Amino acid sequence: MIGLLIGAKWFLTEAFGPKYREVEIPISSDKKIIGEETYNADFAAVFYDVDLSLINGQDTTKLGRTTFNREDWEKNLELIESGEWTLLLIKDNTYFQVLGTSKKTDQTIDTTFSPLELRYDSLWKQENMEIPAWTYTGNTTVDSVKENRFYVTFNYRIGLYEPFEFYDQMILYTMNQNTGEFETTKVFEPKKKK
């Protein structure tokens, strides 16, 4: 009976967590990213909550925290330098996310690009009559990064009722080097998906 209880506890922990591990991602000979992962699950999904830090020689910089929905999350991170900022691009989630820290100050940023937030973007609203449907989360991907300019593609749906219209739309953001905020620079023409 005791063996059965121990086995049940082990099974539940393995299946639903929490379980912990540390992931080391080498960047160069003296630079690496450390991810402190906490795995949890329920009957619908799995969650990998990860605290990310950059170790550069003897210095450790906390980059931030994010959540992934797959085990091999470390393959979808990219570390870049943009002016006075160290940025970690997270490309695995439904939404493109940027975690970062200023080299001059202790300021950190955590910016997620979501189609549902477009309704609050004044430049985007000037060029688009309808807002993305809140019932469809959509997704975002980063197409390219050039210095402090980020080209992000949004996939979203217009309309709460059928017939639905789906669009891909690229937006150019410029990162303010003083504040770390992303400012909409250009909204490209949306492309309707067939």
N, C-alpha and C positions, 0 to 999 in steps of 0.2 A: 504494500500500500504506500509506504513512504517513497519507494522507488518510483511509483506511478506519479506521485505529487511532484517529486523533483523533476521527472521527465516532462510533466505538463508545464512547469514553470520554465524549464529550459526551452521548450517548444514555443511558448508564448513570447519569450524574450527574443528568440531567433526570428520569429515571424513578425512581431510588431515593435520590438525594441523597448526601450532605447538601447542602442549599441553605439560604441564610440570607436573612432580610429583617427590617426593623424596621417595626413597625406603630404609628402614632400615633393614639390615640383621644381626641379633644377632649372635655372634661367641661364646662369653662367657659373664660372668656377667659384665665385664668391657671393653669388646672389641666388636666392631661392624663395619660393612661395610656400608657406606652410598653411595647410587647411585642417582645422580641428573640426571633424565631422561628427554630428549626432544623427543617427539613423532612427526614424520612427515610421510607423505605418498604421493604416487602418484598413478596413475592408475594401476601400475604394482606391487608395493610392499609397505611394511611398514618398517619404520626405527626407532629404539630406540637408539638414541645416548646417551651414559651414561658416566658421569664423576664419577669415583670411588675413594673414600677416605676411609682410615682405621682410626677409632677412638679407641685409646687405653688409657683409663683413661682420662687424660686431653690433651693428645697429638693427633694431627691430622696429618696424612701422606697422601699426594696425591699419589694414585697408578697409575692413568692414565685414558685414555679414550678409549672406544671401541663402536662398533655399533652392535646391535642385530637385528634379523628379526622376533622376536616373543615377545609377551607381558610378558610371565613368565620367562624372562631371569635370574632372581635372583636365580633360582633353579639349575643353571649350573655353579656356581662359587665355587672354592675351595681355601681357604687360607692356605698356608703352610709356614713353616720356613725352609730355606736351608742355613745352615751356618750363614753368616752375612747378609742374604737377607730375606726380607718378599716378598713372591710371591703370586700372584693371578692367578690361573689357570682358563682359560675361555674355557669351553668345549662345548658351545652351537653353536658356529658359524660353518661355513663350514670348517674353518681352526682352529686348536688348537692354542691358543694365551696365552702368559705369560706376565703379567704386574708385575713389581716389583720395589722395592726400597731397597737400601743398608742401613743397620743399622749404618754403620761407616761413610758413606759420604752421600751427597745429591743426589747421582747418581740414576737414574731411568732407567729401561729397558722396552721395548715394542717389543716383538719378536713374529712374526707370522710364523708358519710352513706351507708352501705352496708347493704342488708338482711342481708348475711352477718354484720354486726357486732351485730345485734340480740340474738343469743344471749348476749352479754356485758353486756347492759343489765338490771340487777336489777329495775327497775320493769316493763320489758316482759315479763320472764320470769315475774313474779308473775301476770300476766294472760293469758299464752299458754302452752298445754301443749306444743305442738310448735315446733321451731325451723325457720327457712327452710332449704330444701334447698341444700347447698353446690354441687350440680351445676347450679343455675340462678342466675345472678348477679343477676337482677332489676334494678330501677332506682329512683331517687329523684328527686323534684322538690320545689322549695320552692313552697309555695302562697302564703304571705305572710310579711312581716316587720313586726312592730309593736314599735318601740323595741328591746328586747333579747330579744324573743320570736320564735322561728322556728317556723312551722308547716310540717312536712316530711311528704310522703306517700311511703310505701314500697310498692313493688310486689314481691311475693315469691311463691314457690311452696312449698307444704308437700308433702312426700312424695318419696321417691327413685324410686318405681315407680308406674306408672299404676294407678288413675286419679289424676292430679295435681289439686291444688286450688290456685287462684291467688287472691291477696288484694291489696287496696289497704288501707293502714292509715295514718292520720294520727297523727303524734306531735308534741307541743309541746315545744320545747326552750327553755330560758332560758340566755342567755349570761352567765356570771359576769364582771362588769366588771373585777374585780381580776385574775383568772387567764386570762381568755379561753376557758375551758373551757365546753362545752355540757352542761347538766344536763337530764336528762329530767324534765319537769314533769308531763305528762299523756299517757297512752296512750289513744287513742280506739278505739272498737270496730272490729275489722277488717270489711271488706266483701268478701264472696266474689264473685269475678267469674264470670260465666256463660259 
